[in-house]
């Protein structure tokens, strides 16, 4: 267990630091009183059993985990609108505190399962007592609707081990298309939604000022 604690320590540090940095991006939009393309940010380090299971499935030797497994450290950025995803990706490309090593667009090119998301794999420098250590981390950017579908599909995947009954597979594909249509419809009334949200925020701030 001590070996795993030492191995995962820089990944845990990276997730903690990236949470602060990515949430800070949202905070800057709030300070500017402009629409934030980031709704919220989450992050996790993959559990040991999940690492071993994936390594076994992908044929990755344990000594090659650092180089070949890209999502031991995983971040997720949620957006309200599909267009926000592209804004977030552009913001990530402009940062100089990590290096982007790969991008995978599963929105323009969805998976056969119906999965949609945008993945950015980065090489992130972690400062340790033994010096700098660069690790791979994956950032997934998706809408709330995409995330709802992906969360359900991920849960079912554990039950069926990736081999879905035909009726479940068909319903998941239908649900994926329904989620995407929801995103499209929301994009059409984006202006109205943002105006209403801004109005709500202003009223909330005025009420708070009145109490003070």
N, C-alpha and C positions, 0 to 999 in steps of 0.2 A: 504493500500500500504506500510505503514511503516513496518508492520509485514513482508511482503515479502522482503523488502530491508534488514532487519536484518537477515532473514532466508538465503537469497542468498549471503550475503556478504562473508562468508568464502569460498563458492564455487567459487565466482569470484576471490578471492585471490588465491585459489588453481590453477585455470586455468592460471592465470598470472605467478605464480611461476613455474608451470610445463612447460609452454611454454619456459621459459628461460632455464630450466634444460635440456629439451629434445633437444632444438636447440643447446645447449652447447655440447651435445654428437656429433652432426653432425660437429660442429666446431673443435672438437678434431681430427676427422678423416681428416679434411681438413689440419690441422696443420701437421699431420703425412704424408701428401701427399698420402694417401691410399683411396681406394674406400669407400665412406660413404654408409652404408645400408639405411640411412635416406635421402630421397629426400627433404621433407619439413614437417613442423609440423603446425597444426592448433588446435584451441581449442575454446570452447564456453560453456556458461551456458544455460541450457534449458530454453526457455521462459516460463513465468508463465502459459499461456494458454495451452502449450504443457504438462507441468507438471500436470495440472488439468485433461487434456484429458487422459493422460496415467494412472493417478491414478484411474480415473473412469473406464477405460477399464480393468485394472488389479485388481480392487477391493481393492486398497490400501487406507486405512484411512489417512487423511492428517496428523494426529499426528504420523504416522509411516513412513513418507516420508524419513527421514534420514536413517532409517534402511533397508527399502525395495526398494527404488528406487536408482539404482546403477549409473545412467547416468545423474544425474542433472548437474554434471560437466563432460564434455566430451572432450577428446583429440583424435586427429587423426594423425597418423604417416604414411606418404606416402613413399613407396619404389619403386625402379625401377624393381626389380626382386623378384619372389616368395621366392627364397632362402634368400634374405635380411630380409624377415619377421621373419624367424627363428633366424637370428642373432640378430635382435632387441629384440625379446622376451627373448633371453638369456641375453642380456645386462640389460633388466628390472629386470630379476630375480636376478641379481647380485647387484642391488642397495640396499642400507640400509636406504634410506631416506623415504621409504614407504613400506607398507606390501601388498603383493599380496594375495588376498582372493579368487580369482576365475579366471580360464582361460577357454575360449570357442573357440575351433578350428573349425571355419566354412569354413576352406580351405580343410582340409582332409575330413570333414563331412559337406558338403554344405547344405544349407537349400533347401527345396523343390522348393522354388521360383527361385533358382539359385544363391542366395546371397552367396558371399564368403568374408571372412575377419577373422582376429584373434582378439579376444577381451580379454583384461586383465583388471580385476576389482581390483582396489587398495584401500587401506585405507590410506589416506594421512593426516599427521598432519599439521594443520594450527595454527600458533602462533597468538593469539588475545590478546587484552588488558585484557581479563578475563582469560587468560591461554590458554593451548593447546586444540584444538578441532579437533578430527579426523573425516574426512568425506569420503564417498565413491565417487570414480571417475572411469570412464571407459576410457580405452585407446584402440582405434581401430587401428590395423595395417593392411594395405592393399596395393596392388599395384595401380598404376595410372589407369590401366584398370579396376580393381575391383571397384575403387572409382567412375569412370565414370558411370558404370552400376548401382551402388548403389544409386548414386545421382539422376539418371533418375527414377529408381524404387521408390525412396522415394517421388519424386515429383508427380508421377502418383498415388501413394498410397493416397495422400491427395485428389486427384480428385475422386478416386473410393472408398475411405474409406476401402481399403483392399480387396474389392470384385471386382477383375478384370474381364472384359469380356474375354471369352475363347480365342479369337484371340490375344488380348493384352498379356494375360498370356503366350500363346505359343511363341509369338515373344520375350517376355522378357527372357524366358528360353533359346531360341535360341541365343539371344544376350549374355547371361551369359556364354554359352559354347564358343561362338566366342571370348569373352574377355579372357576366360581361355586359349584357344588355342593360342591367341596372346601372353599371358604371357609365355606359353611353348616355342613358337618359339623364343621369345626374349632371353629366358634362354639359348637356344642352341647357340646363337651367342653373349653371354654375354662377352666373352673375347674380341672379336672384338669391341664391343660397348665401353667397358671400356678403351681399348687402344686408340680408337678414341677420347674419352672424355678427357683422360689425355693429348693427343697430342694437342687438342684444348686449354686446360687450360694452358699448357706450352707456346704455341705461344701467347696467350693473355697476359700472364705475361711478356714475353719478349718484346712485343710491348709496354706495359705499362712502363716498365723500360726504353725503348728507348725514350719515350716521356719525362721522367723525367731527 
